[in-house]
Amino acid sequence: MTQGSNRLLDEFAKLMTDAAGVAQGMKREVETAVKSQAERFVGDMDLIKREEFDVVREMAARAREENAALKEAIAKLEARVALLEAAPPSAG
């Protein structure tokens, strides 16, 4: 009877090993399917890549800096024009 129960345990162990292998295979299949669906979903959402976002953010920062510099230059020019308009006409 000992030999019979050893054989039964061996068969059970083999069955569990096979089941674990099947479970791992199923896990890989599910991961692949989920990844594929997620990639398709994200692709359909029309999202931008991080690199593109960073480039646009940098462009916006530079544009803000340039805008501030141009505002300052305009203010200086307007001040000069105001001074010239306020000055008496020169004899000429």
PyMOL Python script that loads the backbone (N, CA, C, O; Angstrom):
from pymol import cmd

cmd.read_pdbstr("""\
ATOM      1  N   MET A   1       0.817  -1.189   0.000  1.00  0.00           N
ATOM      2  CA  MET A   1       0.000   0.000   0.000  1.00  0.00           C
ATOM      3  C   MET A   1       0.867   1.261   0.000  1.00  0.00           C
ATOM      4  O   MET A   1       0.460   2.294  -0.530  1.00  0.00           O
ATOM      5  N   THR A   2       2.032   1.179   0.579  1.00  0.00           N
ATOM      6  CA  THR A   2       2.931   2.324   0.609  1.00  0.00           C
ATOM      7  C   THR A   2       3.334   2.708  -0.800  1.00  0.00           C
ATOM      8  O   THR A   2       3.392   3.886  -1.151  1.00  0.00           O
ATOM      9  N   GLN A   3       3.609   1.691  -1.600  1.00  0.00           N
ATOM     10  CA  GLN A   3       4.020   1.969  -2.973  1.00  0.00           C
ATOM     11  C   GLN A   3       2.866   2.569  -3.766  1.00  0.00           C
ATOM     12  O   GLN A   3       3.095   3.426  -4.620  1.00  0.00           O
ATOM     13  N   GLY A   4       1.669   2.154  -3.516  1.00  0.00           N
ATOM     14  CA  GLY A   4       0.484   2.693  -4.198  1.00  0.00           C
ATOM     15  C   GLY A   4       0.252   4.141  -3.832  1.00  0.00           C
ATOM     16  O   GLY A   4      -0.079   4.957  -4.692  1.00  0.00           O
ATOM     17  N   SER A   5       0.422   4.469  -2.559  1.00  0.00           N
ATOM     18  CA  SER A   5       0.197   5.865  -2.156  1.00  0.00           C
ATOM     19  C   SER A   5       1.335   6.758  -2.667  1.00  0.00           C
ATOM     20  O   SER A   5       1.109   7.928  -2.980  1.00  0.00           O
ATOM     21  N   ASN A   6       2.578   6.203  -2.755  1.00  0.00           N
ATOM     22  CA  ASN A   6       3.675   6.983  -3.348  1.00  0.00           C
ATOM     23  C   ASN A   6       3.378   7.304  -4.808  1.00  0.00           C
ATOM     24  O   ASN A   6       3.618   8.417  -5.277  1.00  0.00           O
ATOM     25  N   ARG A   7       2.864   6.331  -5.499  1.00  0.00           N
ATOM     26  CA  ARG A   7       2.526   6.521  -6.910  1.00  0.00           C
ATOM     27  C   ARG A   7       1.405   7.552  -7.042  1.00  0.00           C
ATOM     28  O   ARG A   7       1.426   8.401  -7.933  1.00  0.00           O
ATOM     29  N   LEU A   8       0.439   7.463  -6.151  1.00  0.00           N
ATOM     30  CA  LEU A   8      -0.662   8.408  -6.155  1.00  0.00           C
ATOM     31  C   LEU A   8      -0.136   9.830  -5.880  1.00  0.00           C
ATOM     32  O   LEU A   8      -0.548  10.790  -6.530  1.00  0.00           O
ATOM     33  N   LEU A   9       0.775   9.944  -4.910  1.00  0.00           N
ATOM     34  CA  LEU A   9       1.361  11.244  -4.607  1.00  0.00           C
ATOM     35  C   LEU A   9       2.198  11.764  -5.774  1.00  0.00           C
ATOM     36  O   LEU A   9       2.181  12.960  -6.068  1.00  0.00           O
ATOM     37  N   ASP A  10       2.930  10.867  -6.440  1.00  0.00           N
ATOM     38  CA  ASP A  10       3.710  11.273  -7.614  1.00  0.00           C
ATOM     39  C   ASP A  10       2.802  11.792  -8.718  1.00  0.00           C
ATOM     40  O   ASP A  10       3.100  12.810  -9.344  1.00  0.00           O
ATOM     41  N   GLU A  11       1.717  11.109  -8.954  1.00  0.00           N
ATOM     42  CA  GLU A  11       0.766  11.536  -9.987  1.00  0.00           C
ATOM     43  C   GLU A  11       0.142  12.884  -9.610  1.00  0.00           C
ATOM     44  O   GLU A  11      -0.042  13.764 -10.451  1.00  0.00           O
ATOM     45  N   PHE A  12      -0.174  13.013  -8.324  1.00  0.00           N
ATOM     46  CA  PHE A  12      -0.749  14.273  -7.858  1.00  0.00           C
ATOM     47  C   PHE A  12       0.255  15.416  -8.019  1.00  0.00           C
ATOM     48  O   PHE A  12      -0.119  16.508  -8.447  1.00  0.00           O
ATOM     49  N   ALA A  13       1.507  15.181  -7.685  1.00  0.00           N
ATOM     50  CA  ALA A  13       2.556  16.192  -7.828  1.00  0.00           C
ATOM     51  C   ALA A  13       2.726  16.568  -9.295  1.00  0.00           C
ATOM     52  O   ALA A  13       2.873  17.744  -9.630  1.00  0.00           O
ATOM     53  N   LYS A  14       2.706  15.559 -10.171  1.00  0.00           N
ATOM     54  CA  LYS A  14       2.821  15.824 -11.609  1.00  0.00           C
ATOM     55  C   LYS A  14       1.634  16.655 -12.089  1.00  0.00           C
ATOM     56  O   LYS A  14       1.805  17.585 -12.877  1.00  0.00           O
ATOM     57  N   LEU A  15       0.456  16.327 -11.626  1.00  0.00           N
ATOM     58  CA  LEU A  15      -0.744  17.068 -11.995  1.00  0.00           C
ATOM     59  C   LEU A  15      -0.643  18.523 -11.533  1.00  0.00           C
ATOM     60  O   LEU A  15      -1.016  19.434 -12.272  1.00  0.00           O
ATOM     61  N   MET A  16      -0.142  18.747 -10.319  1.00  0.00           N
ATOM     62  CA  MET A  16      -0.002  20.107  -9.797  1.00  0.00           C
ATOM     63  C   MET A  16       1.058  20.881 -10.586  1.00  0.00           C
ATOM     64  O   MET A  16       0.895  22.073 -10.845  1.00  0.00           O
ATOM     65  N   THR A  17       2.136  20.205 -10.966  1.00  0.00           N
ATOM     66  CA  THR A  17       3.176  20.850 -11.769  1.00  0.00           C
ATOM     67  C   THR A  17       2.617  21.259 -13.125  1.00  0.00           C
ATOM     68  O   THR A  17       2.865  22.367 -13.600  1.00  0.00           O
ATOM     69  N   ASP A  18       1.866  20.363 -13.738  1.00  0.00           N
ATOM     70  CA  ASP A  18       1.240  20.687 -15.025  1.00  0.00           C
ATOM     71  C   ASP A  18       0.252  21.837 -14.874  1.00  0.00           C
ATOM     72  O   ASP A  18       0.186  22.719 -15.731  1.00  0.00           O
ATOM     73  N   ALA A  19      -0.512  21.830 -13.795  1.00  0.00           N
ATOM     74  CA  ALA A  19      -1.489  22.902 -13.566  1.00  0.00           C
ATOM     75  C   ALA A  19      -0.775  24.233 -13.383  1.00  0.00           C
ATOM     76  O   ALA A  19      -1.244  25.261 -13.872  1.00  0.00           O
ATOM     77  N   ALA A  20       0.350  24.222 -12.685  1.00  0.00           N
ATOM     78  CA  ALA A  20       1.116  25.457 -12.490  1.00  0.00           C
ATOM     79  C   ALA A  20       1.636  25.970 -13.825  1.00  0.00           C
ATOM     80  O   ALA A  20       1.624  27.175 -14.075  1.00  0.00           O
ATOM     81  N   GLY A  21       2.092  25.065 -14.680  1.00  0.00           N
ATOM     82  CA  GLY A  21       2.565  25.455 -16.010  1.00  0.00           C
ATOM     83  C   GLY A  21       1.445  26.059 -16.840  1.00  0.00           C
ATOM     84  O   GLY A  21       1.647  27.060 -17.526  1.00  0.00           O
ATOM     85  N   VAL A  22       0.266  25.454 -16.779  1.00  0.00           N
ATOM     86  CA  VAL A  22      -0.886  25.970 -17.512  1.00  0.00           C
ATOM     87  C   VAL A  22      -1.262  27.351 -16.963  1.00  0.00           C
ATOM     88  O   VAL A  22      -1.578  28.264 -17.727  1.00  0.00           O
ATOM     89  N   ALA A  23      -1.226  27.495 -15.640  1.00  0.00           N
ATOM     90  CA  ALA A  23      -1.564  28.779 -15.035  1.00  0.00           C
ATOM     91  C   ALA A  23      -0.577  29.858 -15.466  1.00  0.00           C
ATOM     92  O   ALA A  23      -0.978  30.990 -15.738  1.00  0.00           O
ATOM     93  N   GLN A  24       0.703  29.522 -15.531  1.00  0.00           N
ATOM     94  CA  GLN A  24       1.706  30.500 -15.988  1.00  0.00           C
ATOM     95  C   GLN A  24       1.456  30.894 -17.435  1.00  0.00           C
ATOM     96  O   GLN A  24       1.552  32.067 -17.794  1.00  0.00           O
ATOM     97  N   GLY A  25       1.137  29.913 -18.259  1.00  0.00           N
ATOM     98  CA  GLY A  25       0.835  30.202 -19.659  1.00  0.00           C
ATOM     99  C   GLY A  25      -0.378  31.103 -19.793  1.00  0.00           C
ATOM    100  O   GLY A  25      -0.387  32.037 -20.595  1.00  0.00           O
ATOM    101  N   MET A  26      -1.399  30.818 -19.002  1.00  0.00           N
ATOM    102  CA  MET A  26      -2.601  31.650 -19.031  1.00  0.00           C
ATOM    103  C   MET A  26      -2.281  33.062 -18.556  1.00  0.00           C
ATOM    104  O   MET A  26      -2.797  34.041 -19.095  1.00  0.00           O
ATOM    105  N   LYS A  27      -1.428  33.157 -17.549  1.00  0.00           N
ATOM    106  CA  LYS A  27      -1.039  34.470 -17.040  1.00  0.00           C
ATOM    107  C   LYS A  27      -0.355  35.284 -18.131  1.00  0.00           C
ATOM    108  O   LYS A  27      -0.651  36.466 -18.306  1.00  0.00           O
ATOM    109  N   ARG A  28       0.566  34.650 -18.868  1.00  0.00           N
ATOM    110  CA  ARG A  28       1.254  35.349 -19.958  1.00  0.00           C
ATOM    111  C   ARG A  28       0.266  35.784 -21.038  1.00  0.00           C
ATOM    112  O   ARG A  28       0.367  36.889 -21.573  1.00  0.00           O
ATOM    113  N   GLU A  29      -0.678  34.919 -21.352  1.00  0.00           N
ATOM    114  CA  GLU A  29      -1.680  35.249 -22.374  1.00  0.00           C
ATOM    115  C   GLU A  29      -2.538  36.436 -21.934  1.00  0.00           C
ATOM    116  O   GLU A  29      -2.815  37.338 -22.725  1.00  0.00           O
ATOM    117  N   VAL A  30      -2.947  36.427 -20.687  1.00  0.00           N
ATOM    118  CA  VAL A  30      -3.773  37.521 -20.170  1.00  0.00           C
ATOM    119  C   VAL A  30      -2.971  38.817 -20.155  1.00  0.00           C
ATOM    120  O   VAL A  30      -3.484  39.863 -20.551  1.00  0.00           O
ATOM    121  N   GLU A  31      -1.720  38.762 -19.704  1.00  0.00           N
ATOM    122  CA  GLU A  31      -0.878  39.965 -19.692  1.00  0.00           C
ATOM    123  C   GLU A  31      -0.704  40.526 -21.095  1.00  0.00           C
ATOM    124  O   GLU A  31      -0.769  41.738 -21.299  1.00  0.00           O
ATOM    125  N   THR A  32      -0.484  39.645 -22.056  1.00  0.00           N
ATOM    126  CA  THR A  32      -0.310  40.087 -23.448  1.00  0.00           C
ATOM    127  C   THR A  32      -1.592  40.735 -23.962  1.00  0.00           C
ATOM    128  O   THR A  32      -1.549  41.780 -24.612  1.00  0.00           O
ATOM    129  N   ALA A  33      -2.726  40.115 -23.670  1.00  0.00           N
ATOM    130  CA  ALA A  33      -4.004  40.658 -24.134  1.00  0.00           C
ATOM    131  C   ALA A  33      -4.300  42.008 -23.486  1.00  0.00           C
ATOM    132  O   ALA A  33      -4.742  42.941 -24.156  1.00  0.00           O
ATOM    133  N   VAL A  34      -4.057  42.107 -22.192  1.00  0.00           N
ATOM    134  CA  VAL A  34      -4.321  43.367 -21.489  1.00  0.00           C
ATOM    135  C   VAL A  34      -3.392  44.459 -22.005  1.00  0.00           C
ATOM    136  O   VAL A  34      -3.819  45.594 -22.219  1.00  0.00           O
ATOM    137  N   LYS A  35      -2.125  44.116 -22.203  1.00  0.00           N
ATOM    138  CA  LYS A  35      -1.171  45.107 -22.706  1.00  0.00           C
ATOM    139  C   LYS A  35      -1.588  45.585 -24.095  1.00  0.00           C
ATOM    140  O   LYS A  35      -1.538  46.780 -24.386  1.00  0.00           O
ATOM    141  N   SER A  36      -1.990  44.671 -24.932  1.00  0.00           N
ATOM    142  CA  SER A  36      -2.417  45.026 -26.281  1.00  0.00           C
ATOM    143  C   SER A  36      -3.643  45.936 -26.243  1.00  0.00           C
ATOM    144  O   SER A  36      -3.706  46.927 -26.971  1.00  0.00           O
ATOM    145  N   GLN A  37      -4.609  45.602 -25.402  1.00  0.00           N
ATOM    146  CA  GLN A  37      -5.812  46.424 -25.289  1.00  0.00           C
ATOM    147  C   GLN A  37      -5.467  47.805 -24.744  1.00  0.00           C
ATOM    148  O   GLN A  37      -6.000  48.808 -25.218  1.00  0.00           O
ATOM    149  N   ALA A  38      -4.574  47.865 -23.747  1.00  0.00           N
ATOM    150  CA  ALA A  38      -4.191  49.147 -23.155  1.00  0.00           C
ATOM    151  C   ALA A  38      -3.484  50.018 -24.190  1.00  0.00           C
ATOM    152  O   ALA A  38      -3.749  51.217 -24.278  1.00  0.00           O
ATOM    153  N   GLU A  39      -2.589  49.422 -24.970  1.00  0.00           N
ATOM    154  CA  GLU A  39      -1.886  50.184 -26.005  1.00  0.00           C
ATOM    155  C   GLU A  39      -2.857  50.718 -27.048  1.00  0.00           C
ATOM    156  O   GLU A  39      -2.733  51.857 -27.498  1.00  0.00           O
ATOM    157  N   ARG A  40      -3.817  49.894 -27.425  1.00  0.00           N
ATOM    158  CA  ARG A  40      -4.821  50.326 -28.398  1.00  0.00           C
ATOM    159  C   ARG A  40      -5.682  51.444 -27.815  1.00  0.00           C
ATOM    160  O   ARG A  40      -5.981  52.422 -28.501  1.00  0.00           O
ATOM    161  N   PHE A  41      -6.077  51.302 -26.560  1.00  0.00           N
ATOM    162  CA  PHE A  41      -6.894  52.315 -25.890  1.00  0.00           C
ATOM    163  C   PHE A  41      -6.157  53.647 -25.817  1.00  0.00           C
ATOM    164  O   PHE A  41      -6.721  54.695 -26.132  1.00  0.00           O
ATOM    165  N   VAL A  42      -4.898  53.599 -25.403  1.00  0.00           N
ATOM    166  CA  VAL A  42      -4.098  54.821 -25.300  1.00  0.00           C
ATOM    167  C   VAL A  42      -3.876  55.417 -26.690  1.00  0.00           C
ATOM    168  O   VAL A  42      -3.904  56.636 -26.858  1.00  0.00           O
ATOM    169  N   GLY A  43      -3.657  54.566 -27.672  1.00  0.00           N
ATOM    170  CA  GLY A  43      -3.470  55.049 -29.040  1.00  0.00           C
ATOM    171  C   GLY A  43      -4.703  55.741 -29.582  1.00  0.00           C
ATOM    172  O   GLY A  43      -4.598  56.712 -30.331  1.00  0.00           O
ATOM    173  N   ASP A  44      -5.878  55.244 -29.204  1.00  0.00           N
ATOM    174  CA  ASP A  44      -7.129  55.844 -29.662  1.00  0.00           C
ATOM    175  C   ASP A  44      -7.433  57.161 -28.949  1.00  0.00           C
ATOM    176  O   ASP A  44      -8.253  57.944 -29.428  1.00  0.00           O
ATOM    177  N   MET A  45      -6.789  57.411 -27.822  1.00  0.00           N
ATOM    178  CA  MET A  45      -7.082  58.616 -27.039  1.00  0.00           C
ATOM    179  C   MET A  45      -6.381  59.850 -27.593  1.00  0.00           C
ATOM    180  O   MET A  45      -6.641  60.954 -27.114  1.00  0.00           O
ATOM    181  N   ASP A  46      -5.525  59.709 -28.557  1.00  0.00           N
ATOM    182  CA  ASP A  46      -4.821  60.828 -29.179  1.00  0.00           C
ATOM    183  C   ASP A  46      -4.005  61.607 -28.147  1.00  0.00           C
ATOM    184  O   ASP A  46      -4.070  62.835 -28.083  1.00  0.00           O
ATOM    185  N   LEU A  47      -3.238  60.873 -27.344  1.00  0.00           N
ATOM    186  CA  LEU A  47      -2.368  61.481 -26.340  1.00  0.00           C
ATOM    187  C   LEU A  47      -1.022  61.830 -26.963  1.00  0.00           C
ATOM    188  O   LEU A  47      -0.630  61.262 -27.982  1.00  0.00           O
ATOM    189  N   ILE A  48      -0.319  62.777 -26.333  1.00  0.00           N
ATOM    190  CA  ILE A  48       1.012  63.115 -26.815  1.00  0.00           C
ATOM    191  C   ILE A  48       2.050  62.399 -25.959  1.00  0.00           C
ATOM    192  O   ILE A  48       1.781  62.010 -24.823  1.00  0.00           O
ATOM    193  N   LYS A  49       3.223  62.238 -26.521  1.00  0.00           N
ATOM    194  CA  LYS A  49       4.310  61.605 -25.784  1.00  0.00           C
ATOM    195  C   LYS A  49       4.945  62.621 -24.848  1.00  0.00           C
ATOM    196  O   LYS A  49       4.844  63.829 -25.063  1.00  0.00           O
ATOM    197  N   ARG A  50       5.589  62.129 -23.825  1.00  0.00           N
ATOM    198  CA  ARG A  50       6.212  62.991 -22.820  1.00  0.00           C
ATOM    199  C   ARG A  50       7.245  63.922 -23.457  1.00  0.00           C
ATOM    200  O   ARG A  50       7.331  65.098 -23.104  1.00  0.00           O
ATOM    201  N   GLU A  51       8.029  63.385 -24.401  1.00  0.00           N
ATOM    202  CA  GLU A  51       9.057  64.192 -25.050  1.00  0.00           C
ATOM    203  C   GLU A  51       8.430  65.367 -25.787  1.00  0.00           C
ATOM    204  O   GLU A  51       8.942  66.485 -25.729  1.00  0.00           O
ATOM    205  N   GLU A  52       7.319  65.116 -26.482  1.00  0.00           N
ATOM    206  CA  GLU A  52       6.645  66.182 -27.212  1.00  0.00           C
ATOM    207  C   GLU A  52       6.112  67.233 -26.239  1.00  0.00           C
ATOM    208  O   GLU A  52       6.200  68.432 -26.503  1.00  0.00           O
ATOM    209  N   PHE A  53       5.563  66.783 -25.123  1.00  0.00           N
ATOM    210  CA  PHE A  53       5.050  67.703 -24.112  1.00  0.00           C
ATOM    211  C   PHE A  53       6.168  68.586 -23.578  1.00  0.00           C
ATOM    212  O   PHE A  53       5.996  69.797 -23.432  1.00  0.00           O
ATOM    213  N   ASP A  54       7.312  67.979 -23.289  1.00  0.00           N
ATOM    214  CA  ASP A  54       8.441  68.742 -22.760  1.00  0.00           C
ATOM    215  C   ASP A  54       8.923  69.796 -23.753  1.00  0.00           C
ATOM    216  O   ASP A  54       9.273  70.910 -23.364  1.00  0.00           O
ATOM    217  N   VAL A  55       8.939  69.440 -25.032  1.00  0.00           N
ATOM    218  CA  VAL A  55       9.365  70.390 -26.067  1.00  0.00           C
ATOM    219  C   VAL A  55       8.398  71.569 -26.119  1.00  0.00           C
ATOM    220  O   VAL A  55       8.828  72.722 -26.165  1.00  0.00           O
ATOM    221  N   VAL A  56       7.111  71.291 -26.112  1.00  0.00           N
ATOM    222  CA  VAL A  56       6.113  72.364 -26.183  1.00  0.00           C
ATOM    223  C   VAL A  56       6.174  73.234 -24.929  1.00  0.00           C
ATOM    224  O   VAL A  56       6.034  74.454 -25.010  1.00  0.00           O
ATOM    225  N   ARG A  57       6.381  72.609 -23.778  1.00  0.00           N
ATOM    226  CA  ARG A  57       6.484  73.374 -22.530  1.00  0.00           C
ATOM    227  C   ARG A  57       7.689  74.323 -22.582  1.00  0.00           C
ATOM    228  O   ARG A  57       7.598  75.473 -22.154  1.00  0.00           O
ATOM    229  N   GLU A  58       8.805  73.837 -23.101  1.00  0.00           N
ATOM    230  CA  GLU A  58      10.008  74.676 -23.231  1.00  0.00           C
ATOM    231  C   GLU A  58       9.756  75.826 -24.204  1.00  0.00           C
ATOM    232  O   GLU A  58      10.173  76.957 -23.954  1.00  0.00           O
ATOM    233  N   MET A  59       9.071  75.535 -25.313  1.00  0.00           N
ATOM    234  CA  MET A  59       8.746  76.590 -26.277  1.00  0.00           C
ATOM    235  C   MET A  59       7.863  77.656 -25.631  1.00  0.00           C
ATOM    236  O   MET A  59       8.057  78.849 -25.861  1.00  0.00           O
ATOM    237  N   ALA A  60       6.905  77.229 -24.831  1.00  0.00           N
ATOM    238  CA  ALA A  60       6.011  78.183 -24.161  1.00  0.00           C
ATOM    239  C   ALA A  60       6.791  79.044 -23.167  1.00  0.00           C
ATOM    240  O   ALA A  60       6.544  80.245 -23.057  1.00  0.00           O
ATOM    241  N   ALA A  61       7.719  78.438 -22.453  1.00  0.00           N
ATOM    242  CA  ALA A  61       8.531  79.199 -21.491  1.00  0.00           C
ATOM    243  C   ALA A  61       9.362  80.256 -22.216  1.00  0.00           C
ATOM    244  O   ALA A  61       9.448  81.401 -21.772  1.00  0.00           O
ATOM    245  N   ARG A  62       9.973  79.860 -23.337  1.00  0.00           N
ATOM    246  CA  ARG A  62      10.763  80.822 -24.111  1.00  0.00           C
ATOM    247  C   ARG A  62       9.876  81.935 -24.667  1.00  0.00           C
ATOM    248  O   ARG A  62      10.280  83.097 -24.695  1.00  0.00           O
ATOM    249  N   ALA A  63       8.680  81.583 -25.105  1.00  0.00           N
ATOM    250  CA  ALA A  63       7.760  82.589 -25.636  1.00  0.00           C
ATOM    251  C   ALA A  63       7.342  83.575 -24.549  1.00  0.00           C
ATOM    252  O   ALA A  63       7.219  84.772 -24.808  1.00  0.00           O
ATOM    253  N   ARG A  64       7.123  83.071 -23.324  1.00  0.00           N
ATOM    254  CA  ARG A  64       6.778  83.964 -22.216  1.00  0.00           C
ATOM    255  C   ARG A  64       7.935  84.924 -21.914  1.00  0.00           C
ATOM    256  O   ARG A  64       7.714  86.113 -21.682  1.00  0.00           O
ATOM    257  N   GLU A  65       9.161  84.408 -21.919  1.00  0.00           N
ATOM    258  CA  GLU A  65      10.327  85.265 -21.673  1.00  0.00           C
ATOM    259  C   GLU A  65      10.457  86.335 -22.763  1.00  0.00           C
ATOM    260  O   GLU A  65      10.711  87.504 -22.475  1.00  0.00           O
ATOM    261  N   GLU A  66      10.280  85.916 -24.006  1.00  0.00           N
ATOM    262  CA  GLU A  66      10.373  86.858 -25.120  1.00  0.00           C
ATOM    263  C   GLU A  66       9.264  87.901 -25.028  1.00  0.00           C
ATOM    264  O   GLU A  66       9.488  89.080 -25.301  1.00  0.00           O
ATOM    265  N   ASN A  67       8.081  87.468 -24.646  1.00  0.00           N
ATOM    266  CA  ASN A  67       6.945  88.378 -24.500  1.00  0.00           C
ATOM    267  C   ASN A  67       7.235  89.430 -23.430  1.00  0.00           C
ATOM    268  O   ASN A  67       6.936  90.609 -23.619  1.00  0.00           O
ATOM    269  N   ALA A  68       7.813  89.009 -22.317  1.00  0.00           N
ATOM    270  CA  ALA A  68       8.159  89.951 -21.244  1.00  0.00           C
ATOM    271  C   ALA A  68       9.203  90.952 -21.729  1.00  0.00           C
ATOM    272  O   ALA A  68       9.108  92.143 -21.434  1.00  0.00           O
ATOM    273  N   ALA A  69      10.196  90.474 -22.472  1.00  0.00           N
ATOM    274  CA  ALA A  69      11.237  91.370 -22.992  1.00  0.00           C
ATOM    275  C   ALA A  69      10.638  92.361 -23.986  1.00  0.00           C
ATOM    276  O   ALA A  69      10.996  93.539 -23.981  1.00  0.00           O
ATOM    277  N   LEU A  70       9.739  91.897 -24.827  1.00  0.00           N
ATOM    278  CA  LEU A  70       9.105  92.795 -25.801  1.00  0.00           C
ATOM    279  C   LEU A  70       8.226  93.831 -25.107  1.00  0.00           C
ATOM    280  O   LEU A  70       8.193  94.985 -25.533  1.00  0.00           O
ATOM    281  N   LYS A  71       7.520  93.448 -24.056  1.00  0.00           N
ATOM    282  CA  LYS A  71       6.706  94.412 -23.303  1.00  0.00           C
ATOM    283  C   LYS A  71       7.585  95.504 -22.714  1.00  0.00           C
ATOM    284  O   LYS A  71       7.224  96.680 -22.736  1.00  0.00           O
ATOM    285  N   GLU A  72       8.725  95.115 -22.193  1.00  0.00           N
ATOM    286  CA  GLU A  72       9.659  96.080 -21.614  1.00  0.00           C
ATOM    287  C   GLU A  72      10.178  97.031 -22.694  1.00  0.00           C
ATOM    288  O   GLU A  72      10.253  98.240 -22.473  1.00  0.00           O
ATOM    289  N   ALA A  73      10.535  96.489 -23.856  1.00  0.00           N
ATOM    290  CA  ALA A  73      11.039  97.321 -24.956  1.00  0.00           C
ATOM    291  C   ALA A  73       9.954  98.283 -25.435  1.00  0.00           C
ATOM    292  O   ALA A  73      10.248  99.443 -25.723  1.00  0.00           O
ATOM    293  N   ILE A  74       8.729  97.829 -25.525  1.00  0.00           N
ATOM    294  CA  ILE A  74       7.620  98.688 -25.961  1.00  0.00           C
ATOM    295  C   ILE A  74       7.397  99.808 -24.956  1.00  0.00           C
ATOM    296  O   ILE A  74       7.180 100.960 -25.330  1.00  0.00           O
ATOM    297  N   ALA A  75       7.453  99.453 -23.665  1.00  0.00           N
ATOM    298  CA  ALA A  75       7.261 100.479 -22.633  1.00  0.00           C
ATOM    299  C   ALA A  75       8.341 101.550 -22.743  1.00  0.00           C
ATOM    300  O   ALA A  75       8.042 102.737 -22.611  1.00  0.00           O
ATOM    301  N   LYS A  76       9.586 101.156 -22.981  1.00  0.00           N
ATOM    302  CA  LYS A  76      10.674 102.128 -23.137  1.00  0.00           C
ATOM    303  C   LYS A  76      10.448 103.012 -24.366  1.00  0.00           C
ATOM    304  O   LYS A  76      10.642 104.226 -24.307  1.00  0.00           O
ATOM    305  N   LEU A  77      10.042 102.402 -25.468  1.00  0.00           N
ATOM    306  CA  LEU A  77       9.791 103.175 -26.694  1.00  0.00           C
ATOM    307  C   LEU A  77       8.633 104.140 -26.497  1.00  0.00           C
ATOM    308  O   LEU A  77       8.695 105.284 -26.947  1.00  0.00           O
ATOM    309  N   GLU A  78       7.582 103.692 -25.833  1.00  0.00           N
ATOM    310  CA  GLU A  78       6.443 104.569 -25.584  1.00  0.00           C
ATOM    311  C   GLU A  78       6.856 105.752 -24.707  1.00  0.00           C
ATOM    312  O   GLU A  78       6.388 106.873 -24.907  1.00  0.00           O
ATOM    313  N   ALA A  79       7.736 105.495 -23.734  1.00  0.00           N
ATOM    314  CA  ALA A  79       8.220 106.571 -22.872  1.00  0.00           C
ATOM    315  C   ALA A  79       9.026 107.580 -23.687  1.00  0.00           C
ATOM    316  O   ALA A  79       8.893 108.785 -23.479  1.00  0.00           O
ATOM    317  N   ARG A  80       9.853 107.107 -24.604  1.00  0.00           N
ATOM    318  CA  ARG A  80      10.648 108.004 -25.460  1.00  0.00           C
ATOM    319  C   ARG A  80       9.745 108.830 -26.377  1.00  0.00           C
ATOM    320  O   ARG A  80       9.962 110.026 -26.568  1.00  0.00           O
ATOM    321  N   VAL A  81       8.729 108.171 -26.939  1.00  0.00           N
ATOM    322  CA  VAL A  81       7.800 108.878 -27.816  1.00  0.00           C
ATOM    323  C   VAL A  81       7.068 109.956 -27.026  1.00  0.00           C
ATOM    324  O   VAL A  81       6.867 111.066 -27.518  1.00  0.00           O
ATOM    325  N   ALA A  82       6.672 109.626 -25.806  1.00  0.00           N
ATOM    326  CA  ALA A  82       5.971 110.613 -24.968  1.00  0.00           C
ATOM    327  C   ALA A  82       6.868 111.805 -24.686  1.00  0.00           C
ATOM    328  O   ALA A  82       6.412 112.948 -24.712  1.00  0.00           O
ATOM    329  N   LEU A  83       8.144 111.546 -24.416  1.00  0.00           N
ATOM    330  CA  LEU A  83       9.084 112.642 -24.177  1.00  0.00           C
ATOM    331  C   LEU A  83       9.255 113.498 -25.424  1.00  0.00           C
ATOM    332  O   LEU A  83       9.276 114.726 -25.340  1.00  0.00           O
ATOM    333  N   LEU A  84       9.376 112.861 -26.569  1.00  0.00           N
ATOM    334  CA  LEU A  84       9.555 113.601 -27.821  1.00  0.00           C
ATOM    335  C   LEU A  84       8.310 114.415 -28.157  1.00  0.00           C
ATOM    336  O   LEU A  84       8.425 115.533 -28.661  1.00  0.00           O
ATOM    337  N   GLU A  85       7.149 113.887 -27.894  1.00  0.00           N
ATOM    338  CA  GLU A  85       5.921 114.615 -28.182  1.00  0.00           C
ATOM    339  C   GLU A  85       5.747 115.787 -27.221  1.00  0.00           C
ATOM    340  O   GLU A  85       5.155 116.803 -27.583  1.00  0.00           O
ATOM    341  N   ALA A  86       6.254 115.652 -26.006  1.00  0.00           N
ATOM    342  CA  ALA A  86       6.114 116.699 -25.004  1.00  0.00           C
ATOM    343  C   ALA A  86       7.159 117.806 -25.208  1.00  0.00           C
ATOM    344  O   ALA A  86       6.977 118.926 -24.729  1.00  0.00           O
ATOM    345  N   ALA A  87       8.229 117.500 -25.904  1.00  0.00           N
ATOM    346  CA  ALA A  87       9.312 118.500 -26.097  1.00  0.00           C
ATOM    347  C   ALA A  87       8.821 119.586 -27.057  1.00  0.00           C
ATOM    348  O   ALA A  87       8.065 119.315 -27.990  1.00  0.00           O
ATOM    349  N   PRO A  88       9.271 120.835 -26.805  1.00  0.00           N
ATOM    350  CA  PRO A  88       8.876 121.932 -27.721  1.00  0.00           C
ATOM    351  C   PRO A  88       9.508 121.700 -29.089  1.00  0.00           C
ATOM    352  O   PRO A  88      10.600 121.141 -29.186  1.00  0.00           O
ATOM    353  N   PRO A  89       8.836 122.121 -30.121  1.00  0.00           N
ATOM    354  CA  PRO A  89       9.412 121.948 -31.451  1.00  0.00           C
ATOM    355  C   PRO A  89      10.711 122.726 -31.584  1.00  0.00           C
ATOM    356  O   PRO A  89      10.838 123.843 -31.084  1.00  0.00           O
ATOM    357  N   SER A  90      11.645 122.133 -32.245  1.00  0.00           N
ATOM    358  CA  SER A  90      12.940 122.780 -32.403  1.00  0.00           C
ATOM    359  C   SER A  90      12.879 123.771 -33.560  1.00  0.00           C
ATOM    360  O   SER A  90      12.166 123.567 -34.543  1.00  0.00           O
ATOM    361  N   ALA A  91      13.633 124.832 -33.417  1.00  0.00           N
ATOM    362  CA  ALA A  91      13.662 125.827 -34.491  1.00  0.00           C
ATOM    363  C   ALA A  91      14.501 125.308 -35.620  1.00  0.00           C
ATOM    364  O   ALA A  91      15.660 124.939 -35.430  1.00  0.00           O
ATOM    365  N   GLY A  92      13.962 125.281 -36.713  1.00  0.00           N
ATOM    366  CA  GLY A  92      14.759 124.701 -37.757  1.00  0.00           C
ATOM    367  C   GLY A  92      14.533 125.169 -39.042  1.00  0.00           C
ATOM    368  O   GLY A  92      15.180 124.717 -39.987  1.00  0.00           O
TER     369      GLY A  92
END
""", "prot")
cmd.dss("prot")
cmd.show_as("cartoon", "prot")
cmd.util.cbc("prot")
cmd.orient("prot")
